[in-house]
């Protein structure tokens, strides 16, 4: 596997999950694979789980790790071509990227949607420049449109906890005080659509995702109806996608906050969220602290998904 940015890159999902569960039994099984290899992790945005889990995964594989926080200890980088660089950004990404590639074997990039241009966000301008100019294999640690390491961990978690071969998985929009990218819901939908699960997306009108990510999912605007008989509930906020409202908050309706009221309609569903989560906006204390909440095992599986991805990339070097 040369690059990892979406579900198609992982190949057969059953094989990937089987590999993940095998690695989970012995996280250091392939510790010699990464000897004398270096991972460079580049963060344009903040991180907790992604930073820690990916670094731990690299260590599991015997790799050296370098972490670079853009704008916090590095030169501020210009990303646009044709710009007269007379501002506060003294270095251009097109020089910085190949230099970074000189110092490592694999590059991970975290760069969120900026909501300045929908076309730039959905064309993954920054991530694709790393793929084009670094000369190294590149994987996404969350980009403008997808968060594949998170979605892979979500899939592993569902496979571990499912009580029926074809569970009903519901992804629900929930309110948030500020606009968030569509990357996590896009990616979760993309990965769920690649399974044979009964997959439902529920959100208020105006929060439709891009059609290529919604895919074959059933869209239900009545949250209570969507929750009926659910085996897993995945809560997440996202901002509007449509051109005229791209990146905007259209609603903060607290009726969509996941509470015991909605969960009572499910098939004793497990509650999932990628974290960090704003309590009593996205989900109530009672739900996230309940025995059905699997947000911590879900987060722990980030180490496993990253280990599988890095292992496969190392094998392809």
C-alpha positions in Angstrom: 0.0 0.0 0.0 1.7 3.2 -1.2 -0.7 5.9 0.1 -3.7 5.7 2.5 -6.4 8.3 2.1 -9.7 6.4 1.8 -11.4 3.1 2.2 -10.4 1.9 -1.3 -6.7 2.0 -0.3 -7.2 -0.7 2.4 -8.5 -3.3 0.0 -10.5 -6.2 1.3 -12.2 -5.1 4.5 -12.5 -8.6 6.1 -8.8 -9.2 5.5 -7.9 -5.8 7.0 -10.1 -6.4 10.1 -8.6 -9.9 10.5 -5.1 -8.5 10.3 -6.0 -5.8 12.9 -7.4 -8.3 15.3 -4.3 -10.5 14.9 -2.0 -7.5 15.6 -4.1 -6.6 18.6 -3.1 -9.9 20.2 0.6 -9.1 19.7 1.2 -5.4 18.9 5.0 -6.0 18.6 4.8 -8.9 16.3 6.3 -6.9 13.5 8.7 -4.7 15.5 11.7 -5.5 13.2 9.8 -4.3 10.1 10.4 -0.6 10.8 13.9 -0.8 12.1 16.0 2.1 10.7 12.8 3.6 9.1 11.5 7.0 10.0 8.0 8.3 10.2 7.4 12.0 9.9 4.1 13.2 11.3 3.0 16.7 10.1 0.2 18.5 12.0 -1.4 21.6 10.5 -4.1 21.1 13.2 -4.4 20.0 16.8 -4.6 16.4 17.8 -4.7 14.1 20.8 -5.7 10.5 19.8 -4.3 10.7 16.3 -0.9 12.0 17.5 -0.6 9.5 20.3 -2.0 6.5 18.6 -0.1 6.9 15.4 3.2 7.5 17.2 2.5 4.4 19.3 1.8 2.4 16.2 5.1 3.4 14.7 6.9 2.4 17.8 5.2 -0.9 17.8 6.8 -1.5 14.4 10.2 -0.3 15.5 10.2 3.0 13.6 11.8 6.2 14.5 9.3 9.1 14.7 9.6 12.8 14.1 6.7 15.2 14.8 6.3 18.6 13.2 3.7 21.1 14.3 3.2 23.6 11.5 2.9 27.2 12.9 4.1 26.0 16.3 7.8 25.5 16.1 8.2 25.6 12.3 8.0 28.4 9.8 4.5 29.4 8.8 3.9 27.9 5.4 2.3 29.4 2.3 0.1 26.9 0.5 -1.1 28.9 -2.5 0.8 29.3 -5.8 1.2 32.7 -7.3 1.0 34.5 -4.0 3.4 37.4 -3.4 4.9 36.2 -0.1 5.2 39.6 1.7 3.2 38.5 4.8 3.9 36.3 7.8 4.6 33.1 5.9 8.3 33.0 4.9 8.4 29.5 3.4 6.3 27.9 0.7 4.9 24.4 1.0 6.4 23.5 -2.4 9.9 23.8 -1.0 9.1 22.5 2.5 7.5 19.3 1.3 10.5 17.8 -0.7 12.8 18.9 2.1 10.6 16.9 4.6 10.8 14.0 2.3 14.6 13.9 2.5 14.5 13.1 6.2 12.0 10.3 6.4 10.5 7.1 4.8 6.8 7.7 5.4 4.8 10.9 5.9 1.5 11.3 7.8 -0.4 14.6 7.3 -3.2 16.2 9.3 -4.8 19.2 7.6 -8.5 20.1 8.2 -10.9 21.8 5.8 -10.4 25.6 6.1 -13.9 26.6 4.8 -12.3 29.3 2.6 -13.0 27.4 -0.6 -15.1 24.4 -1.0 -13.2 23.4 -4.2 -9.9 23.6 -2.4 -11.1 21.6 0.5 -12.8 18.9 -1.6 -9.8 18.7 -3.9 -7.6 18.0 -0.9 -5.0 20.6 -1.9 -2.6 20.2 1.0 -2.7 16.4 1.2 -2.3 16.0 -2.5 0.7 18.3 -2.6 2.4 16.0 -0.1 1.6 13.0 -2.3 2.8 14.8 -5.4 6.0 16.4 -4.2 7.3 14.5 -1.2 8.6 11.5 -3.0 7.4 9.4 0.0 4.4 7.3 0.8 1.8 9.5 2.4 -1.2 8.7 4.7 -3.9 10.9 6.0 -4.2 11.6 9.7 -7.4 13.5 8.9 -7.8 15.6 5.8 -10.4 18.1 4.6 -12.8 15.4 3.4 -11.9 12.1 5.2 -10.4 10.6 8.4 -9.6 7.1 7.3 -7.6 6.0 10.4 -10.6 6.9 12.5 -13.1 5.1 10.3 -10.9 2.0 10.1 -10.8 1.9 14.0 -14.6 2.4 14.0 -15.0 -0.6 11.8 -12.7 -2.7 13.9 -14.7 -1.7 17.0 -18.1 -2.5 15.4 -16.8 -5.9 14.3 -15.6 -6.6 17.9 -18.9 -5.6 19.5 -21.6 -6.6 17.0 -24.2 -9.1 18.1 -25.6 -9.9 14.7 -23.9 -10.5 11.3 -25.6 -7.4 9.8 -26.1 -4.8 12.5 -28.0 -1.6 12.0 -25.6 1.3 12.3 -27.0 4.8 12.6 -24.9 7.9 12.2 -26.6 10.9 13.7 -25.9 14.6 13.4 -25.8 16.4 16.8 -25.5 20.1 17.7 -22.3 21.9 18.3 -21.5 25.5 19.0 -19.2 26.1 16.0 -18.8 24.8 12.4 -17.0 21.5 12.1 -15.7 19.8 8.9 -17.5 16.9 7.2 -14.4 14.7 7.3 -15.4 12.3 10.0 -19.0 11.8 8.9 -17.9 11.6 5.2 -15.3 9.0 6.1 -17.5 7.0 8.4 -20.2 6.9 5.7 -17.7 5.8 3.1 -16.5 2.9 5.2 -19.9 1.8 6.4 -21.1 1.8 2.7 -18.3 -0.6 1.9 -19.8 -3.1 4.3 -23.1 -5.0 4.2 -24.4 -3.3 7.4 -27.8 -1.7 7.5 -26.6 1.9 7.5 -28.7 4.9 8.2 -27.8 8.6 8.3 -30.0 11.0 10.2 -29.7 14.8 10.3 -31.9 17.9 10.0 -32.7 19.1 6.5 -29.8 21.2 5.1 -27.1 18.9 6.5 -26.9 16.5 3.6 -23.4 15.2 2.9 -21.8 15.1 -0.5 -23.6 12.4 -2.6 -20.4 10.4 -3.1 -20.1 9.9 0.7 -23.8 9.4 1.4 -23.7 6.6 -1.2 -26.3 3.8 -0.6 -27.1 4.9 3.0 -30.7 5.5 3.9 -31.2 9.2 4.9 -33.8 9.8 7.6 -34.7 13.3 8.7 -36.7 12.0 11.7 -34.0 11.1 14.3 -36.3 9.1 16.5 -37.5 7.0 13.6 -33.8 6.4 12.6 -32.9 5.2 16.1 -35.5 2.4 16.1 -33.9 -0.9 16.4 -30.3 0.4 16.0 -27.4 -1.7 17.2 -24.8 1.1 17.0 -25.3 4.8 17.3 -22.5 7.0 15.9 -22.9 10.7 16.9 -21.1 13.5 15.2 -21.6 17.1 14.3 -20.8 18.5 10.9 -21.4 21.8 9.2 -23.4 22.3 6.0 -22.0 21.0 2.7 -24.3 22.7 0.1 -22.6 25.6 -1.8 -24.8 28.4 -0.5 -24.2 27.4 3.1 -20.8 25.6 3.0 -19.1 25.5 6.4 -22.1 27.1 8.1 -24.0 26.2 11.3 -27.6 26.0 10.3 -29.0 24.6 13.6 -28.1 24.1 17.2 -31.3 22.2 18.0 -30.7 20.5 21.4 -33.5 18.1 20.6 -30.8 16.2 18.5 -28.5 15.7 21.5 -28.2 12.0 22.0 -29.9 11.1 25.3 -31.7 8.3 27.0 -34.8 9.4 25.1 -33.4 8.4 21.8 -31.3 5.4 23.0 -34.4 3.8 24.6 -35.7 3.3 21.0 -32.6 1.2 20.0 -31.8 -2.4 20.3 -29.6 -1.6 23.4 -27.3 0.1 20.9 -23.7 0.8 21.6 -22.8 4.5 21.6 -19.8 5.7 19.5 -18.1 9.0 19.0 -14.6 9.8 17.6 -13.8 12.2 20.5 -13.2 14.9 21.7 -16.9 15.2 22.5 -18.8 18.2 23.9 -20.9 16.7 26.6 -24.6 17.7 26.8 -24.3 19.1 23.3 -23.5 16.0 21.3 -24.4 13.5 24.0 -25.6 13.6 27.6 -23.5 12.5 30.5 -25.8 9.5 31.2 -25.3 8.1 27.7 -21.6 8.5 27.3 -21.0 7.1 30.8 -23.4 4.2 30.4 -22.2 0.6 29.9 -23.3 0.8 26.3 -20.7 3.6 25.6 -17.7 2.2 23.8 -15.9 5.4 23.0 -12.8 4.4 25.0 -12.4 1.0 23.3 -13.1 2.8 20.0 -10.3 5.3 20.7 -7.9 2.5 21.8 -8.4 0.9 18.4 -6.8 3.9 16.8 -3.5 2.4 17.7 -4.5 -0.8 15.9 -5.8 0.8 12.7 -2.6 2.9 12.5 -0.4 -0.2 13.1 -2.0 -2.1 10.2 -1.7 0.9 7.9 1.9 1.6 8.7 2.8 -2.1 8.5 1.3 -2.4 5.0 3.1 0.8 3.9 6.5 -0.5 5.3 5.9 -3.8 3.4 5.5 -1.8 0.2 8.8 0.2 0.6 
